[in-house]
Amino acid sequence: MCPEKIEKQTDCCLFFLINNYANRRLCSGVQRKQGNSGMLNVEMKLINSLCCLSIIGLLAGCGGSGTTNGGCGLTCFATIKTYPSGTLVLTAEDTDAVSNPQNAVAAHENIAAVKEIWDETATSELTITSNDGVFFTITETGASTTGQTFENAYSGYFLDASQVDFVTMAEGTIDGDYGVISGGAKMTGVPSGTFTYQGKSIIATEGSTQGFIVLNNESGTSSMTANFSNNTGSLQTNTSTYSYNENNIVINPSDGSFSGSTGTIGVTGGTTETANVKGYFSGTNAAGMHGVAYSAGNEDTFVSTFIGTKQ
């Protein structure tokens, strides 16, 4: 099956009010370029949902800088970590109840470049490389009018038979600057009891070789235990070389978020450092989860993005 290719204008998250109703224009420039039509309806829904979860669109395209609910419009951004290097870790909350509301977490090394791209009228091409109805992968490439190029790779799970609710993670670069993101539909309904989640992860780290910065990123697995009776949990992500572990997850049932500040991230069986995590449960009765773990100190040495589904 040929992959679907879809071109979109990067003004994808413009919001406006008409006749006192909040209307959201998601990826208004999306056009199907080529591909098999059998999956088009599902894939167009997926593209519309994921549009505002691109690393670029999340950080700068959906309504401005980080403010809190009550003054931020339909998408609220909050900075939860700032490194001296300029890297930020952000959360985004979609407060629009009309369309599918979503949460996201992102970490990127060059916020200024991200905002430059979105201040211009960049275009990108989304290619759905796989979709079996449960798991999907998407690639995104493009360039701004100033010549800054970006490339993102998404993977995710559908959480319902209608393929509306989902969780996704992505890694990407803007002019060579690396970043990660996780996102998904907001949680609707809090389950009772203890559940496990299994899924996928990426762990990335930066080092230096002969004076040059070298990025090492590996794909792996994720595993989470969540106790919704006492709002606690544990979380692990693992690759062949690296691991992240947090045994003191705190769940906030009011918004479906979870966090931790006592975890470790680093080389499995080797040097590790303290790490924080921020994530969200997604879908009906917390059917999925996603988030980003990141170095707690002043150096943005390690980052991990992850997704999972309830077992």
Contacts in CASP RR format, 6 or more apart in sequence:
PFRMAT RR
TARGET T0000
AUTHOR 0000-0000-0000
METHOD contacts of the structure
MODEL  1
MCPEKIEKQTDCCLFFLINNYANRRLCSGVQRKQGNSGMLNVEMKLINSL
CCLSIIGLLAGCGGSGTTNGGCGLTCFATIKTYPSGTLVLTAEDTDAVSN
PQNAVAAHENIAAVKEIWDETATSELTITSNDGVFFTITETGASTTGQTF
ENAYSGYFLDASQVDFVTMAEGTIDGDYGVISGGAKMTGVPSGTFTYQGK
SIIATEGSTQGFIVLNNESGTSSMTANFSNNTGSLQTNTSTYSYNENNIV
INPSDGSFSGSTGTIGVTGGTTETANVKGYFSGTNAAGMHGVAYSAGNED
TFVSTFIGTKQ
1 36 0 8 1.000
1 39 0 8 1.000
2 34 0 8 1.000
2 35 0 8 1.000
2 36 0 8 1.000
3 35 0 8 1.000
3 127 0 8 1.000
3 128 0 8 1.000
3 129 0 8 1.000
3 130 0 8 1.000
4 32 0 8 1.000
4 34 0 8 1.000
4 35 0 8 1.000
4 36 0 8 1.000
4 39 0 8 1.000
4 40 0 8 1.000
4 43 0 8 1.000
4 127 0 8 1.000
4 128 0 8 1.000
5 32 0 8 1.000
5 33 0 8 1.000
5 34 0 8 1.000
5 35 0 8 1.000
5 125 0 8 1.000
5 126 0 8 1.000
5 127 0 8 1.000
5 128 0 8 1.000
6 30 0 8 1.000
6 31 0 8 1.000
6 32 0 8 1.000
6 33 0 8 1.000
6 43 0 8 1.000
6 44 0 8 1.000
6 47 0 8 1.000
6 125 0 8 1.000
6 126 0 8 1.000
6 127 0 8 1.000
6 128 0 8 1.000
7 29 0 8 1.000
7 30 0 8 1.000
7 31 0 8 1.000
7 33 0 8 1.000
7 123 0 8 1.000
7 124 0 8 1.000
7 125 0 8 1.000
7 126 0 8 1.000
8 27 0 8 1.000
8 29 0 8 1.000
8 30 0 8 1.000
8 31 0 8 1.000
8 47 0 8 1.000
8 51 0 8 1.000
8 123 0 8 1.000
8 124 0 8 1.000
8 126 0 8 1.000
9 27 0 8 1.000
9 28 0 8 1.000
9 29 0 8 1.000
9 121 0 8 1.000
9 123 0 8 1.000
10 56 0 8 1.000
10 57 0 8 1.000
10 61 0 8 1.000
10 117 0 8 1.000
10 118 0 8 1.000
10 121 0 8 1.000
10 122 0 8 1.000
10 123 0 8 1.000
10 124 0 8 1.000
11 28 0 8 1.000
11 29 0 8 1.000
11 61 0 8 1.000
11 121 0 8 1.000
12 25 0 8 1.000
12 26 0 8 1.000
12 27 0 8 1.000
12 28 0 8 1.000
12 29 0 8 1.000
12 30 0 8 1.000
12 51 0 8 1.000
12 52 0 8 1.000
12 57 0 8 1.000
12 61 0 8 1.000
12 62 0 8 1.000
13 24 0 8 1.000
13 25 0 8 1.000
13 26 0 8 1.000
13 51 0 8 1.000
13 52 0 8 1.000
13 57 0 8 1.000
13 61 0 8 1.000
13 62 0 8 1.000
13 63 0 8 1.000
13 75 0 8 1.000
14 25 0 8 1.000
14 28 0 8 1.000
15 22 0 8 1.000
15 23 0 8 1.000
15 24 0 8 1.000
15 25 0 8 1.000
15 63 0 8 1.000
15 73 0 8 1.000
15 74 0 8 1.000
15 75 0 8 1.000
15 96 0 8 1.000
16 23 0 8 1.000
16 25 0 8 1.000
17 23 0 8 1.000
21 98 0 8 1.000
22 74 0 8 1.000
22 96 0 8 1.000
22 98 0 8 1.000
23 98 0 8 1.000
24 74 0 8 1.000
24 96 0 8 1.000
24 98 0 8 1.000
24 99 0 8 1.000
26 48 0 8 1.000
26 49 0 8 1.000
26 51 0 8 1.000
26 52 0 8 1.000
26 99 0 8 1.000
27 47 0 8 1.000
27 48 0 8 1.000
27 51 0 8 1.000
27 52 0 8 1.000
30 44 0 8 1.000
30 47 0 8 1.000
30 48 0 8 1.000
30 51 0 8 1.000
32 40 0 8 1.000
32 44 0 8 1.000
33 125 0 8 1.000
39 128 0 8 1.000
39 131 0 8 1.000
42 131 0 8 1.000
42 133 0 8 1.000
42 163 0 8 1.000
43 128 0 8 1.000
43 131 0 8 1.000
45 163 0 8 1.000
45 164 0 8 1.000
46 128 0 8 1.000
46 131 0 8 1.000
46 136 0 8 1.000
46 138 0 8 1.000
46 163 0 8 1.000
46 166 0 8 1.000
47 126 0 8 1.000
47 128 0 8 1.000
47 138 0 8 1.000
49 100 0 8 1.000
49 102 0 8 1.000
49 164 0 8 1.000
49 166 0 8 1.000
49 185 0 8 1.000
50 126 0 8 1.000
50 138 0 8 1.000
50 154 0 8 1.000
50 166 0 8 1.000
50 168 0 8 1.000
51 57 0 8 1.000
52 58 0 8 1.000
52 61 0 8 1.000
52 62 0 8 1.000
52 75 0 8 1.000
52 94 0 8 1.000
52 102 0 8 1.000
53 102 0 8 1.000
53 104 0 8 1.000
53 154 0 8 1.000
53 168 0 8 1.000
53 170 0 8 1.000
53 181 0 8 1.000
53 183 0 8 1.000
53 184 0 8 1.000
54 124 0 8 1.000
54 140 0 8 1.000
54 152 0 8 1.000
54 170 0 8 1.000
54 181 0 8 1.000
55 106 0 8 1.000
55 108 0 8 1.000
55 114 0 8 1.000
55 150 0 8 1.000
55 152 0 8 1.000
55 170 0 8 1.000
55 172 0 8 1.000
55 174 0 8 1.000
55 179 0 8 1.000
55 180 0 8 1.000
55 181 0 8 1.000
56 114 0 8 1.000
56 117 0 8 1.000
56 118 0 8 1.000
56 122 0 8 1.000
56 124 0 8 1.000
56 150 0 8 1.000
56 152 0 8 1.000
56 174 0 8 1.000
57 114 0 8 1.000
57 118 0 8 1.000
58 90 0 8 1.000
58 92 0 8 1.000
58 104 0 8 1.000
58 106 0 8 1.000
58 181 0 8 1.000
59 77 0 8 1.000
59 88 0 8 1.000
59 90 0 8 1.000
59 106 0 8 1.000
59 108 0 8 1.000
59 111 0 8 1.000
59 114 0 8 1.000
59 115 0 8 1.000
59 118 0 8 1.000
60 111 0 8 1.000
60 114 0 8 1.000
60 115 0 8 1.000
60 117 0 8 1.000
60 118 0 8 1.000
60 119 0 8 1.000
61 118 0 8 1.000
62 75 0 8 1.000
62 77 0 8 1.000
62 92 0 8 1.000
62 94 0 8 1.000
63 72 0 8 1.000
63 73 0 8 1.000
63 74 0 8 1.000
63 75 0 8 1.000
64 72 0 8 1.000
64 75 0 8 1.000
64 77 0 8 1.000
65 77 0 8 1.000
66 72 0 8 1.000
66 76 0 8 1.000
66 77 0 8 1.000
66 78 0 8 1.000
66 79 0 8 1.000
66 90 0 8 1.000
67 76 0 8 1.000
67 77 0 8 1.000
67 78 0 8 1.000
68 76 0 8 1.000
68 78 0 8 1.000
69 76 0 8 1.000
69 93 0 8 1.000
69 95 0 8 1.000
70 76 0 8 1.000
72 95 0 8 1.000
73 95 0 8 1.000
74 94 0 8 1.000
74 95 0 8 1.000
74 96 0 8 1.000
75 92 0 8 1.000
75 93 0 8 1.000
75 94 0 8 1.000
75 95 0 8 1.000
75 96 0 8 1.000
76 92 0 8 1.000
76 93 0 8 1.000
76 95 0 8 1.000
77 90 0 8 1.000
77 91 0 8 1.000
77 92 0 8 1.000
78 90 0 8 1.000
78 91 0 8 1.000
78 93 0 8 1.000
79 88 0 8 1.000
79 89 0 8 1.000
79 90 0 8 1.000
80 89 0 8 1.000
80 90 0 8 1.000
80 91 0 8 1.000
80 276 0 8 1.000
80 278 0 8 1.000
81 88 0 8 1.000
81 89 0 8 1.000
81 107 0 8 1.000
81 276 0 8 1.000
81 294 0 8 1.000
82 88 0 8 1.000
82 89 0 8 1.000
83 298 0 8 1.000
83 299 0 8 1.000
83 300 0 8 1.000
84 298 0 8 1.000
85 109 0 8 1.000
85 299 0 8 1.000
85 300 0 8 1.000
86 109 0 8 1.000
86 110 0 8 1.000
86 111 0 8 1.000
87 107 0 8 1.000
87 108 0 8 1.000
87 109 0 8 1.000
87 111 0 8 1.000
87 300 0 8 1.000
88 107 0 8 1.000
88 108 0 8 1.000
88 111 0 8 1.000
89 105 0 8 1.000
89 106 0 8 1.000
89 107 0 8 1.000
89 278 0 8 1.000
89 292 0 8 1.000
89 294 0 8 1.000
90 105 0 8 1.000
90 106 0 8 1.000
90 107 0 8 1.000
91 103 0 8 1.000
91 104 0 8 1.000
91 105 0 8 1.000
91 278 0 8 1.000
92 102 0 8 1.000
92 103 0 8 1.000
92 104 0 8 1.000
92 105 0 8 1.000
92 106 0 8 1.000
93 103 0 8 1.000
93 255 0 8 1.000
94 101 0 8 1.000
94 102 0 8 1.000
94 103 0 8 1.000
94 186 0 8 1.000
95 101 0 8 1.000
100 164 0 8 1.000
100 165 0 8 1.000
100 185 0 8 1.000
101 185 0 8 1.000
101 186 0 8 1.000
102 183 0 8 1.000
102 184 0 8 1.000
102 185 0 8 1.000
102 186 0 8 1.000
103 183 0 8 1.000
103 184 0 8 1.000
103 186 0 8 1.000
103 255 0 8 1.000
103 256 0 8 1.000
103 257 0 8 1.000
103 279 0 8 1.000
103 280 0 8 1.000
103 282 0 8 1.000
104 181 0 8 1.000
104 182 0 8 1.000
104 183 0 8 1.000
104 184 0 8 1.000
105 181 0 8 1.000
105 182 0 8 1.000
105 183 0 8 1.000
105 278 0 8 1.000
105 279 0 8 1.000
105 280 0 8 1.000
105 290 0 8 1.000
105 291 0 8 1.000
105 292 0 8 1.000
105 305 0 8 1.000
106 179 0 8 1.000
106 180 0 8 1.000
106 181 0 8 1.000
106 182 0 8 1.000
106 292 0 8 1.000
107 179 0 8 1.000
107 180 0 8 1.000
107 181 0 8 1.000
107 292 0 8 1.000
107 294 0 8 1.000
107 300 0 8 1.000
107 303 0 8 1.000
107 305 0 8 1.000
108 114 0 8 1.000
108 174 0 8 1.000
108 177 0 8 1.000
108 178 0 8 1.000
108 179 0 8 1.000
108 180 0 8 1.000
109 177 0 8 1.000
109 178 0 8 1.000
109 179 0 8 1.000
109 300 0 8 1.000
110 174 0 8 1.000
110 175 0 8 1.000
110 177 0 8 1.000
113 148 0 8 1.000
113 174 0 8 1.000
113 175 0 8 1.000
113 177 0 8 1.000
114 174 0 8 1.000
116 144 0 8 1.000
116 146 0 8 1.000
116 148 0 8 1.000
117 144 0 8 1.000
117 146 0 8 1.000
117 148 0 8 1.000
117 150 0 8 1.000
117 174 0 8 1.000
120 144 0 8 1.000
120 145 0 8 1.000
120 146 0 8 1.000
121 145 0 8 1.000
122 142 0 8 1.000
122 143 0 8 1.000
122 144 0 8 1.000
122 145 0 8 1.000
122 148 0 8 1.000
122 150 0 8 1.000
123 142 0 8 1.000
123 143 0 8 1.000
124 140 0 8 1.000
124 141 0 8 1.000
124 142 0 8 1.000
124 150 0 8 1.000
125 140 0 8 1.000
125 141 0 8 1.000
125 142 0 8 1.000
126 138 0 8 1.000
126 139 0 8 1.000
126 140 0 8 1.000
127 138 0 8 1.000
127 139 0 8 1.000
127 140 0 8 1.000
127 141 0 8 1.000
128 136 0 8 1.000
128 137 0 8 1.000
128 138 0 8 1.000
129 137 0 8 1.000
129 138 0 8 1.000
129 139 0 8 1.000
130 136 0 8 1.000
130 137 0 8 1.000
131 137 0 8 1.000
133 158 0 8 1.000
133 163 0 8 1.000
134 157 0 8 1.000
134 158 0 8 1.000
135 155 0 8 1.000
135 156 0 8 1.000
135 157 0 8 1.000
135 158 0 8 1.000
136 154 0 8 1.000
136 155 0 8 1.000
136 156 0 8 1.000
136 157 0 8 1.000
136 158 0 8 1.000
136 166 0 8 1.000
137 153 0 8 1.000
137 154 0 8 1.000
137 155 0 8 1.000
137 156 0 8 1.000
138 153 0 8 1.000
138 154 0 8 1.000
138 155 0 8 1.000
139 151 0 8 1.000
139 152 0 8 1.000
139 153 0 8 1.000
139 154 0 8 1.000
140 150 0 8 1.000
140 151 0 8 1.000
140 152 0 8 1.000
140 153 0 8 1.000
140 154 0 8 1.000
141 149 0 8 1.000
141 150 0 8 1.000
141 151 0 8 1.000
141 152 0 8 1.000
142 149 0 8 1.000
142 150 0 8 1.000
142 151 0 8 1.000
143 149 0 8 1.000
143 150 0 8 1.000
144 150 0 8 1.000
148 174 0 8 1.000
148 175 0 8 1.000
149 174 0 8 1.000
149 175 0 8 1.000
150 172 0 8 1.000
150 173 0 8 1.000
150 174 0 8 1.000
150 175 0 8 1.000
151 172 0 8 1.000
151 173 0 8 1.000
152 170 0 8 1.000
152 171 0 8 1.000
152 172 0 8 1.000
153 170 0 8 1.000
153 171 0 8 1.000
153 172 0 8 1.000
154 168 0 8 1.000
154 169 0 8 1.000
154 170 0 8 1.000
155 168 0 8 1.000
155 169 0 8 1.000
155 170 0 8 1.000
155 200 0 8 1.000
155 307 0 8 1.000
156 166 0 8 1.000
156 167 0 8 1.000
156 168 0 8 1.000
156 169 0 8 1.000
156 200 0 8 1.000
156 307 0 8 1.000
157 166 0 8 1.000
157 167 0 8 1.000
157 168 0 8 1.000
157 199 0 8 1.000
157 288 0 8 1.000
157 307 0 8 1.000
157 308 0 8 1.000
157 309 0 8 1.000
158 165 0 8 1.000
158 166 0 8 1.000
159 165 0 8 1.000
159 166 0 8 1.000
159 167 0 8 1.000
159 185 0 8 1.000
159 282 0 8 1.000
159 283 0 8 1.000
159 284 0 8 1.000
159 287 0 8 1.000
159 288 0 8 1.000
159 309 0 8 1.000
160 283 0 8 1.000
160 284 0 8 1.000
160 287 0 8 1.000
164 185 0 8 1.000
165 184 0 8 1.000
165 185 0 8 1.000
165 282 0 8 1.000
165 283 0 8 1.000
165 284 0 8 1.000
165 287 0 8 1.000
166 184 0 8 1.000
166 185 0 8 1.000
166 282 0 8 1.000
167 182 0 8 1.000
167 183 0 8 1.000
167 184 0 8 1.000
167 185 0 8 1.000
167 282 0 8 1.000
167 288 0 8 1.000
167 289 0 8 1.000
167 290 0 8 1.000
167 307 0 8 1.000
167 308 0 8 1.000
167 309 0 8 1.000
168 182 0 8 1.000
168 183 0 8 1.000
168 184 0 8 1.000
168 290 0 8 1.000
168 307 0 8 1.000
169 180 0 8 1.000
169 181 0 8 1.000
169 182 0 8 1.000
169 183 0 8 1.000
169 200 0 8 1.000
169 201 0 8 1.000
169 202 0 8 1.000
169 290 0 8 1.000
169 291 0 8 1.000
169 305 0 8 1.000
169 306 0 8 1.000
169 307 0 8 1.000
170 180 0 8 1.000
170 181 0 8 1.000
170 182 0 8 1.000
170 305 0 8 1.000
171 178 0 8 1.000
171 179 0 8 1.000
171 180 0 8 1.000
171 181 0 8 1.000
171 202 0 8 1.000
171 204 0 8 1.000
171 217 0 8 1.000
171 305 0 8 1.000
172 178 0 8 1.000
172 179 0 8 1.000
172 180 0 8 1.000
173 179 0 8 1.000
178 204 0 8 1.000
178 206 0 8 1.000
178 215 0 8 1.000
178 217 0 8 1.000
179 204 0 8 1.000
179 303 0 8 1.000
180 202 0 8 1.000
180 204 0 8 1.000
180 292 0 8 1.000
180 303 0 8 1.000
180 304 0 8 1.000
180 305 0 8 1.000
181 292 0 8 1.000
181 305 0 8 1.000
182 279 0 8 1.000
182 290 0 8 1.000
182 291 0 8 1.000
182 292 0 8 1.000
182 305 0 8 1.000
182 306 0 8 1.000
182 307 0 8 1.000
183 280 0 8 1.000
183 282 0 8 1.000
183 290 0 8 1.000
183 291 0 8 1.000
184 280 0 8 1.000
184 282 0 8 1.000
184 290 0 8 1.000
185 282 0 8 1.000
185 283 0 8 1.000
186 256 0 8 1.000
186 280 0 8 1.000
186 282 0 8 1.000
186 283 0 8 1.000
187 255 0 8 1.000
187 256 0 8 1.000
187 280 0 8 1.000
187 281 0 8 1.000
187 282 0 8 1.000
187 283 0 8 1.000
187 285 0 8 1.000
187 286 0 8 1.000
188 283 0 8 1.000
188 284 0 8 1.000
188 285 0 8 1.000
189 284 0 8 1.000
189 285 0 8 1.000
189 286 0 8 1.000
190 228 0 8 1.000
190 253 0 8 1.000
190 256 0 8 1.000
190 285 0 8 1.000
190 286 0 8 1.000
191 228 0 8 1.000
191 285 0 8 1.000
191 286 0 8 1.000
192 228 0 8 1.000
192 229 0 8 1.000
193 227 0 8 1.000
193 228 0 8 1.000
193 229 0 8 1.000
194 225 0 8 1.000
194 226 0 8 1.000
194 227 0 8 1.000
194 228 0 8 1.000
194 229 0 8 1.000
195 225 0 8 1.000
195 226 0 8 1.000
195 228 0 8 1.000
195 286 0 8 1.000
195 310 0 8 1.000
195 311 0 8 1.000
196 223 0 8 1.000
196 224 0 8 1.000
196 225 0 8 1.000
196 226 0 8 1.000
196 310 0 8 1.000
196 311 0 8 1.000
197 222 0 8 1.000
197 223 0 8 1.000
197 224 0 8 1.000
197 225 0 8 1.000
197 226 0 8 1.000
197 288 0 8 1.000
197 289 0 8 1.000
197 308 0 8 1.000
197 309 0 8 1.000
197 310 0 8 1.000
197 311 0 8 1.000
198 221 0 8 1.000
198 222 0 8 1.000
198 223 0 8 1.000
198 308 0 8 1.000
198 309 0 8 1.000
198 311 0 8 1.000
199 221 0 8 1.000
199 222 0 8 1.000
199 223 0 8 1.000
199 306 0 8 1.000
199 307 0 8 1.000
199 308 0 8 1.000
199 309 0 8 1.000
200 219 0 8 1.000
200 220 0 8 1.000
200 221 0 8 1.000
200 222 0 8 1.000
200 306 0 8 1.000
200 307 0 8 1.000
200 308 0 8 1.000
201 219 0 8 1.000
201 220 0 8 1.000
201 221 0 8 1.000
201 222 0 8 1.000
201 237 0 8 1.000
201 238 0 8 1.000
201 239 0 8 1.000
201 244 0 8 1.000
201 304 0 8 1.000
201 305 0 8 1.000
201 306 0 8 1.000
201 307 0 8 1.000
202 217 0 8 1.000
202 218 0 8 1.000
202 219 0 8 1.000
202 220 0 8 1.000
202 239 0 8 1.000
202 304 0 8 1.000
202 305 0 8 1.000
202 306 0 8 1.000
203 217 0 8 1.000
203 218 0 8 1.000
203 220 0 8 1.000
203 237 0 8 1.000
203 239 0 8 1.000
203 241 0 8 1.000
203 242 0 8 1.000
203 243 0 8 1.000
203 244 0 8 1.000
203 265 0 8 1.000
203 266 0 8 1.000
203 302 0 8 1.000
203 303 0 8 1.000
203 304 0 8 1.000
204 215 0 8 1.000
204 216 0 8 1.000
204 217 0 8 1.000
204 218 0 8 1.000
204 302 0 8 1.000
204 303 0 8 1.000
204 304 0 8 1.000
205 215 0 8 1.000
205 216 0 8 1.000
205 217 0 8 1.000
205 242 0 8 1.000
205 266 0 8 1.000
205 301 0 8 1.000
205 302 0 8 1.000
205 303 0 8 1.000
206 213 0 8 1.000
206 214 0 8 1.000
206 215 0 8 1.000
206 216 0 8 1.000
206 300 0 8 1.000
206 301 0 8 1.000
207 213 0 8 1.000
207 214 0 8 1.000
207 215 0 8 1.000
207 216 0 8 1.000
207 301 0 8 1.000
208 214 0 8 1.000
216 241 0 8 1.000
218 239 0 8 1.000
218 240 0 8 1.000
218 241 0 8 1.000
218 242 0 8 1.000
219 239 0 8 1.000
220 237 0 8 1.000
220 238 0 8 1.000
220 239 0 8 1.000
220 240 0 8 1.000
221 237 0 8 1.000
221 238 0 8 1.000
222 235 0 8 1.000
222 236 0 8 1.000
222 237 0 8 1.000
222 238 0 8 1.000
222 306 0 8 1.000
222 307 0 8 1.000
222 308 0 8 1.000
223 235 0 8 1.000
223 236 0 8 1.000
223 237 0 8 1.000
223 238 0 8 1.000
224 233 0 8 1.000
224 234 0 8 1.000
224 235 0 8 1.000
224 236 0 8 1.000
224 249 0 8 1.000
224 289 0 8 1.000
224 308 0 8 1.000
225 233 0 8 1.000
225 234 0 8 1.000
225 235 0 8 1.000
226 233 0 8 1.000
226 249 0 8 1.000
226 251 0 8 1.000
226 258 0 8 1.000
226 281 0 8 1.000
226 286 0 8 1.000
226 289 0 8 1.000
227 233 0 8 1.000
227 251 0 8 1.000
228 251 0 8 1.000
228 253 0 8 1.000
228 286 0 8 1.000
231 250 0 8 1.000
231 251 0 8 1.000
231 252 0 8 1.000
231 253 0 8 1.000
232 248 0 8 1.000
232 249 0 8 1.000
232 250 0 8 1.000
232 251 0 8 1.000
233 247 0 8 1.000
233 248 0 8 1.000
233 249 0 8 1.000
233 250 0 8 1.000
233 251 0 8 1.000
233 258 0 8 1.000
234 245 0 8 1.000
234 246 0 8 1.000
234 247 0 8 1.000
234 248 0 8 1.000
234 249 0 8 1.000
235 244 0 8 1.000
235 245 0 8 1.000
235 246 0 8 1.000
235 249 0 8 1.000
235 277 0 8 1.000
235 293 0 8 1.000
235 306 0 8 1.000
236 243 0 8 1.000
236 244 0 8 1.000
236 245 0 8 1.000
236 246 0 8 1.000
237 243 0 8 1.000
237 244 0 8 1.000
237 293 0 8 1.000
237 304 0 8 1.000
237 306 0 8 1.000
238 244 0 8 1.000
238 268 0 8 1.000
241 267 0 8 1.000
241 268 0 8 1.000
242 265 0 8 1.000
242 266 0 8 1.000
242 267 0 8 1.000
242 268 0 8 1.000
242 302 0 8 1.000
242 304 0 8 1.000
243 265 0 8 1.000
243 266 0 8 1.000
243 267 0 8 1.000
243 268 0 8 1.000
243 272 0 8 1.000
244 263 0 8 1.000
244 264 0 8 1.000
244 265 0 8 1.000
244 266 0 8 1.000
244 275 0 8 1.000
244 277 0 8 1.000
244 293 0 8 1.000
244 302 0 8 1.000
244 304 0 8 1.000
245 263 0 8 1.000
245 264 0 8 1.000
245 265 0 8 1.000
246 260 0 8 1.000
246 262 0 8 1.000
246 263 0 8 1.000
246 264 0 8 1.000
246 275 0 8 1.000
246 277 0 8 1.000
246 293 0 8 1.000
247 262 0 8 1.000
247 263 0 8 1.000
248 260 0 8 1.000
248 261 0 8 1.000
248 262 0 8 1.000
248 263 0 8 1.000
249 258 0 8 1.000
249 259 0 8 1.000
249 260 0 8 1.000
249 277 0 8 1.000
250 258 0 8 1.000
250 259 0 8 1.000
250 260 0 8 1.000
251 257 0 8 1.000
251 258 0 8 1.000
251 281 0 8 1.000
252 258 0 8 1.000
252 259 0 8 1.000
255 280 0 8 1.000
256 280 0 8 1.000
256 281 0 8 1.000
256 286 0 8 1.000
257 278 0 8 1.000
257 279 0 8 1.000
257 280 0 8 1.000
257 281 0 8 1.000
258 277 0 8 1.000
258 278 0 8 1.000
258 279 0 8 1.000
258 280 0 8 1.000
258 281 0 8 1.000
258 289 0 8 1.000
259 276 0 8 1.000
259 277 0 8 1.000
259 278 0 8 1.000
259 279 0 8 1.000
260 276 0 8 1.000
260 277 0 8 1.000
260 278 0 8 1.000
261 274 0 8 1.000
261 276 0 8 1.000
261 277 0 8 1.000
261 296 0 8 1.000
262 274 0 8 1.000
263 274 0 8 1.000
263 275 0 8 1.000
263 276 0 8 1.000
263 277 0 8 1.000
263 293 0 8 1.000
264 272 0 8 1.000
264 273 0 8 1.000
264 274 0 8 1.000
264 275 0 8 1.000
265 272 0 8 1.000
265 273 0 8 1.000
265 275 0 8 1.000
265 293 0 8 1.000
265 294 0 8 1.000
265 295 0 8 1.000
265 302 0 8 1.000
265 304 0 8 1.000
266 272 0 8 1.000
266 273 0 8 1.000
266 302 0 8 1.000
273 295 0 8 1.000
273 296 0 8 1.000
273 297 0 8 1.000
273 301 0 8 1.000
273 302 0 8 1.000
274 295 0 8 1.000
274 296 0 8 1.000
274 297 0 8 1.000
275 293 0 8 1.000
275 294 0 8 1.000
275 295 0 8 1.000
275 296 0 8 1.000
275 302 0 8 1.000
275 304 0 8 1.000
276 293 0 8 1.000
276 294 0 8 1.000
276 296 0 8 1.000
277 291 0 8 1.000
277 292 0 8 1.000
277 293 0 8 1.000
277 294 0 8 1.000
278 291 0 8 1.000
278 292 0 8 1.000
279 289 0 8 1.000
279 290 0 8 1.000
279 291 0 8 1.000
279 292 0 8 1.000
280 289 0 8 1.000
280 290 0 8 1.000
280 291 0 8 1.000
281 288 0 8 1.000
281 289 0 8 1.000
282 288 0 8 1.000
282 289 0 8 1.000
282 290 0 8 1.000
285 310 0 8 1.000
286 310 0 8 1.000
287 309 0 8 1.000
287 310 0 8 1.000
288 307 0 8 1.000
288 308 0 8 1.000
288 309 0 8 1.000
288 310 0 8 1.000
289 307 0 8 1.000
289 308 0 8 1.000
289 309 0 8 1.000
289 310 0 8 1.000
290 305 0 8 1.000
290 306 0 8 1.000
290 307 0 8 1.000
290 308 0 8 1.000
291 305 0 8 1.000
291 306 0 8 1.000
291 307 0 8 1.000
292 303 0 8 1.000
292 304 0 8 1.000
292 305 0 8 1.000
292 306 0 8 1.000
293 302 0 8 1.000
293 303 0 8 1.000
293 304 0 8 1.000
293 305 0 8 1.000
293 306 0 8 1.000
294 300 0 8 1.000
294 302 0 8 1.000
294 303 0 8 1.000
294 304 0 8 1.000
295 301 0 8 1.000
295 302 0 8 1.000
295 303 0 8 1.000
END
